[in-house]
Amino acid sequence: MGFARTCSVALTGVEGVLVEVQADLEPGLAAFTLVGLPDKTLFESRDRVRAAVVNSGADWPQKKLTVGLSPASVPKSGAGFDLAVAVVILAAAERIDPTAIADLVLIGELGLDGRARPVRGILPAVLAAAEAGYRQVVVPEQCAGEAALVPDASVLGIRSLRQLIAILNDTEVPEEPPAATGRPDPMLAGLVIPGTTGAAGIGLTARTDIPDLGDVAGQRAARRALEVAAAGGHHVLFTGPPGAGKTMLAERLPGIMPELTRQESLEVTAVHSVAGVLPPGEPLVRTVPYCAPHHSATMQSLVGGGNGLPRPGAVSLAHRGVLFLDEAPEFSTKALDALRQPLESGQVVVARAAGVVRLPARFLMVLAANPCPCGRHTLHGIGCDCPPSVIRRYQARLSGPLLDRVDLRVEVQPVTRADLLGQGGRGESSAVVAGRVAEARARAAARLAGTPWTVNSEVPGHELRTRWQPAPGALAQAERDLERGLLTARGLDRVLRVAWTVADLGGKGSPDALDVAVALELRTGIARGVPLGTGAAS
């Protein structure tokens, strides 16, 4: 009888669970049994592993073979267990020293020819291994850069099972043929799901490729709202006729947001790795994510879902970045209302029969909507063909509870001829606005040092009312709106958060009545007699 064990990692959402892979060989009729709650993909690994072992030059044991994945109560999915299963079988058959693999964590898929293929979710898997005290990790060579992001892990990247056997047996490591040049590496196909990059998906681009805010003609109030949103992490609703520039504004928001910190980059990379949208050759996401799903997206594609254990949706792909919902009223009401919980908590908890998954979802949401189905309701001199009842139903698709979570509501006016022809001068570039945003973020970070919050939008209202109080009498207007029913209690807290952001942009120690008036006008859309033009002093 032969026995061996090693370790791998099972993923539940973006969290990893260490799994002990055990192999037991007993005399009897040759058979291969895999136990431990495997899914269909993992169950098929029996045939992949057998072919990979034989084609790597090793003998397949002709005995009764049982491979167990412990803990057995945790669902296991994917092909990432192939490498661990193959090695533990060879160790049980005494082709490899069992003590050499007892403290290893092996993650990777095997091709029928024994080549190691990349899998999704390497970063959260290696993080889980490091947290469990394991320091030596073996992954496919294409994933070594991603695994090396974990500082406490010693990573070995291999090209094939043949190489790993030689390394463990301390023999000469065979050379594997290099990838063919002049065409994409077929081994990288395991890292990216087709159709999830570019305009159809997350659209991760280098910062130099993000459109410049200076290209937007006019729209001073909307540009100011965009600056406030970037500085404080506030959600925005743009309403206006078609062609006014709502989409242009949203696309330029990532360009004025601060760079991701190291911790934020690791969080974003872990989500994108699990979702299969991590660009090949770029193990660490450094740019602000921008996700713009089509309005036909389902609730599951927005918040996460799928067969078995849920996978990250658009709100998780936009974690630490921007989620842009263009033509927001065209989204299903069920999908939009599902955003209410992650907007408040910064995470999504999805319960399924296979288990409960918690996914990060702290994003900045930008909604864009027309005033009516034809889009001409607010235009002067152009008739609107929509009956009043149709307009009311169209606008009611954005529910009150959802809008109550939106801090900034701006009506985008049609661009005038003077603005379009540049007679009023070119607007400020993204670099200039990003500088002010970075200064405002630094003021907020200094004030919030020692707390779990980093931006004003995350601070609870109770803390703002008791710990960081505005100037005396600054909330008088907001309190009157609360008494009149124009603001809810949540709305008052959000007005105070926006006022702190406006004060940070203006370099003030605390918000005064003018800052609160600006926040009220940005939230309610009711003119308060304050300028909303671009600039810190406005």
N, C-alpha and C positions, 0 to 999 in steps of 0.2 A: 504494500500500500504506500502511495506517495501523497504528500500534502505540501502545499505552499500557499503563501498569501502575499498580496501587495495591495496598493491603494489606488483609487481613482476618485473622481468627484462627480456627483449628480447635481444638476442645476434645477432649482425651483424658482422661476422668475429670474432675478439677477442675483440670487443668493446661492451659494454652493453648500452642499452637504457631503462630507467625506464618506466614501464608501470603501469598505474592505472587500477586495475581490479574492475569493478563496477557490482553490482547485483541489479536488480529491480524486485519486486514481485507485481503483480496486479491481481485482481479478474478476473477469466475467465477460459477457458478450459486449463487444465494442459498441458504445453508445455515448452520446454527448447530450447532457441535460444541463440547461441553464435555468436557475431559479433566483428569486429575489425581486419579483414584480417588474420584469422587463416589458417594454412596449414592443411593437412590431419591428421597429428598426433594430432595436437591441437584440431581439430574438433571432433576427436574421444574421447576427454576427457569427453564429455558429459556422455557417458556410463560408463567410468571408475569412474568418480566422483560420479555419482548416486549410483553405487554399493558400493563404498567405504564409502559413508555417511550412507547408510542403514546398512552395515555390521559393522559399528562403533557404532551402537546403537542409532543413531539419526533418527528423522523422516524426510522424504523427503517432502518438501512443495508441496501441491497439488494445485498450482496456475500457472498462466502464468509467466514464469521466463525468464528474459533476462539478459545475462551477456555480458558486453561490455569491450573491451580491448582498452584503450586509451593511446597514440594517434592512431587513426584508420588507419592512412596512413603508419605506420611502419609494415612491414611483421613480423608475429609472427610464430615461429615454435617450435617443440619439445614438450615434455611432462612436462617440468618444471613449467608450469602454473597450474598443477592439484591441488596442495596444496592451492594456492591462490584462485582458483575458488571454491573449496569446502568450505573453511573458509568464504568467502564473501557471499556465498549462505546461510550458517547457520546463519551468522550475519543478513542478510536481513530477515530471518525467525525468528529472535529474539531468536535463540538458543544460541547465543553468543552476548555479548555486542558490538555493532558496534564501539564504541569509543576505544575499546581495540585493534582493528586491524587497525585503521586508519593510524598509523605511523609504521606499521610493513611491512617488505619485506619478502615475503614467496616464496621459490623456492624448487621444488621437485615434483617427480612423485608419484602417488598413485596406489597401487595395488588394485585389486577388493576387497581384504579383509581389506583394509584400511591401510596397512603398507606403510610407506614412503620409496620410492626407490630413490637411488642416480641418479643424472643426470650429464651430462658433462657441463663444462663451469662455474662451481661454482665460481672460483676465479675472473674471469673478471666480473661476474654478481655482486658479493659482492663489488668489487671495484667501479663499476658504482653506486651502491646504496650508498656507503659511500661518493662518490663525489657529489651526489645529496642531501646530508645532512641527509640521513637515517642511524641510528645507530643500530637499532634492526633488526636482520635477523634470520629467522627460516629456517633451512635446514634439510634434512635427517641426521641421526646420522653418517652415513658413510662418509658424506661430511663435517662434522663439523671441522675436522682438516684443510682441505683446506680453508674453509671460515675463520678460525681463523687467517690465514696469514695476513689478512687485519687488521692493528693495530687499526683503529678507529671504528671497528664494534664489537657489542655485539652479540655473536652467540649463538643460542639455537638449539641443535641437538635433534631431536625427532625420535622415532621408528615407530610411527603410528599416524594417524589422531585422534584416540581415546585419546592418550596422550595429543595432542595439545588442544583438546576441554577441557579437564580437567584443563590444565594449564591456559587457558584463562578464564575459569569460576571459577578459584580459588577453585577447589575441589580436592579430592584425586586423584593423578596420578596413573592410573593402571599400573601394571607390565606387560611387554611384555615378552613372552618366549625367552630365549637366542637362538642364532644361533646354529645349530647342529654342534657338534665337529667331527673332523676326516675327514671332507670333506670341499671343498671350500664353502665360504658363497655365496649362490645364489644371494643375494642382491647386491653383488659387480659386477654382470654382466653388470650393467648399466654404469660402469666407463670405460670399455675397449672394443674396437671393436675387435672381433676375427681376428687373423692373423696380428695384427699390432705390436706385440712385438717379441723379440728375433731376430733371424737372418733375418726374413722376413720383419722386420719393423725398428723402430727407434733404438732398441737394447740398451736401457739405462742400463748400468751396473755400479756397484760400481767401484771407482777408482782403488781399489786393483785388480780388475779383468781385467783391461786394459793391453794388452800385453806390455812387456818391450822392449824399443828400443834397449837394449843390445843384444836381440836375433837376430837382423839383422846382417848377416855376410857381411863384406865389406861395399860397397856403401858409401864411405866417402863423396863424393860430394852430393849424395841424402840426406844423414843424415844432412849435413850442410844446404841444402835448406829447410829441414823440420824444423830445428831450427829457421832459418830466418822467415819462414812462421808463426810459432807459436809466435815469438816475435813481429812481426809487423802486423799480420792478413793478410798476402799476399796469393793470390791464386797460386796454383801449378799445373803444368802439368808434369807428369812422362811418358816418352816414353821409350820403350825398349822391348826386346823379352819376350816371356812367361817364367815364372819361375825365373825372375831376382829379384823379391821382391817388385814390385810396390804396391801390395795390402798389404803386410806386413808393409811397410812404412806408408801407409795411416792409417791403423788400430792402429798404435802406436802414431799418432799425438795427439789425445785427452789426452794421458798420459803426454805430456810435456807442455800442455797449462795450464795457471793459473786457479785456482778455480773460479767458478762463484761468482760474488758479490751478495749481497742481492737483489739489484734491478734487476740484470740480471737473478737471479733465479726466481723472480716473473714473469718477462717477459716470460721466457721459460715455467714455470708452466702454465701460462695462455694459451699459445698456445697449449700445450699438453693436457690440460684439455678440451679445445674446440674440439680438434681432436679426443679425446677418447683414447689416448695412455698413460695417466697418470697411473703409476703403482699403484694398490690398496694398501693402507696402507702407501704410501709415498707421502704426500700432497705437498712437496716442492722438486723440482728437483735441486740437488746440483752439479751434475756431468755435464761435458761438453757434450752436445748432439752429437751423431754420427749417421748419416743417410746415408745409402748406397742403394738407389733404384736399382732395376734390369734394365738392358738396354732396356727392353721392355716397360718401363714406358711411359705413355702418357704425353702430355703437361699439361693436367689438374692435373694429379697426382704429377707433379713436382712443378708447380707454384700455384696450387690451383684451385678448380672448383667444379663441381657437379651440381645436379639439384637444382633449386631455388637459394638461397644465397650460394656463394662459401664457401668451407671448406678449411682449411689449407692444403697445399701441402708439398712436401719434403723440399723445400727451407725454409718454415716457421718452419717445425719440426726441421730443423738444425739451427734455429736462435741461435746466440751466440755459435755455435758449428761448426761441420765439416760436409760438404756435399761431399761424395765420389762418383764419377761417374766412376765406373770401366768399362772397354771396352767402353770408351766414344764415339768412332766413330760409335759404333753400335746403339747408341741412335738416334732417328729420328732427322733430321735437324730442324724441326719445334720446337721440345722440347728443343733442345740445344740453339737455338737462342732466345727462350723465357726467358732464363736466363740472357740475356744481361742487361735488365733494372734493375732487383733486384741486380745484381752485382755492379751497379753504385749507386743506390739510397738507398739500404738497406731495401727496402720494396717492396711489390707487390700490385698493384692496379688492381683489377679484376672487370670489369663491366659486369653486367648481367641485364636481363629485370627486375628482382626482386629488383635490387639495386646495388650499388657500395660498394665494401668491400676493406679495406686497411689492409694488413697483414704484420707483421714484417718479415724481411728476411735478416738479417745481419749475414752472415755465411762465413766460410772459405772454399772455394771450392778446392777440389783435383781431378784432372782428371788423368786417367791412360789409356794409349793407346799403342797398338802394332804398329810397324812401317809399317806393311802391313797386309793383311788378313791372310797370313800363319805365320807371326811373325818372319821370319828368314831373313828379308831384311838387317839388320845391323850385322848379324853374319858372322864371317870370317870362311871360309872353309866349310860352309854349304850352299848349293844352295837354292836360293829363287825361287819358282815356279810362282811368280806373275809377269805378264807383267808390264812394266813401266806405261802404261795407267791405269791399275787397281790400282797400288800403288798411283798414283796421285789422282785418284777419292777417294780412301780410306782416304788419308790424308786430302783431301779437305772437308771431312764431318765436320771437325772442322773449322768453318768459320773464316775468318780474323778478323771481329769485335769481335767475342768471344775470340779468342786468344789474341787480343790486350788488353783485360781486365785481362789477366793472367800475373802476375808479374814474376813468376819463372818457367822456362822451363828447365827441367833436363833430360838428357839421361841416363837411368839406364843401366849400363853395366852388362853382365852376371857375375855371381859370380865365382871367380877363385877357384881352388882346395885348395890353401893355405888359402884363407879366409873361405871357407866352413869347413875346418878341424880345424880352429882356430889357425893356425900357426902364424897369424899376431896379435894375442891377441884379447880378447873380446872387443867390442865397448863399449862406455860409456852407462851407464844405463839411463833410463828415468828420474830418480830422479836428476842425475847430470845435464843433459841438461835442465830439468825444472827449476833448480836453476838459471842457466844463463838466461833463458827466463824471469823468474820473475824479475831479476835485470834489464834486458833491458826494460821490461814493466814499471818498477818503474821510470827509467830515462825518458822514453817517457811521462809518466803521470805527472812527475814534470815539464817537459818542456811545456806540453799542459794544465797545470792547468789554470782554468778560461776560457777555450774554450769548445765548445760542442764536441770535439774529445777526444778519449782516446788512440787510437793506431795510428801508422804512416800511415796505409793504408787508414784512414778516412780523413786525412788532405788534403784540396784542394791544387792543384799544385801552384796556385797563392800565397797562404800563405807560402809555402815552398820556393818559389823563392824570396819573398820580406821580410817576417817576420823572417824566420829562414834560413838564407843563408848558404850554405856550404863554405868550405875553398876556398880562391881565386884560380882560375884555376882548381878546382876539376872537373868541368863539361866540360872540353875541349873535352875529348873523346866522351862524349854523344852528344855534340853539333855537332861534325863532323859526327856522325852516323845519326843525324837528317837531316843534309844537304845532305847526301848520300841516304836518303830514307829508311835507316835501322830502323829508329824509327819514330813513329808518335808523334804529340804533346802530346797526351795522354800517349804514351809510355815513353816520356821524363819525364813527371811528375811521372810516376810509378817507373822509375829508380831512381829518386831522393828520393822517399819514401823508396824504398828498401835500398838505400845507408844510409839513416838515421837509419834504423833498424840495418844494419851492424855496423854502428858507435856506436849505443847503446849497441850492444853485445860486442863490443871491449872497452867499457868504455870511448869513446871519446866525446868531447864536440860538435863536428860537423864533418860531413863526409869529408874526404880528397879524393885525386885522387885515392888511392888504394881502398877505400870503393866504389867509383863510378865504378871502373873497375870490382869489384866483382859483383856489381848489374847489370852491363851490361852483364857480362858473364852469370849470372843466368837468365837473360831475353832473350838474343839473342842466347845463346848456342855457341857463337863464342869465342874461347880461347883468353884470354887477358893476359896470362902469370901470373896469380895470383893463389895462392893455394886455393882450396875449401874444404879442409879436415875439419873434425869436430873439434870444439874448438873455444873458443873466440879469441884466439890469431892468428888463422890461417886466 
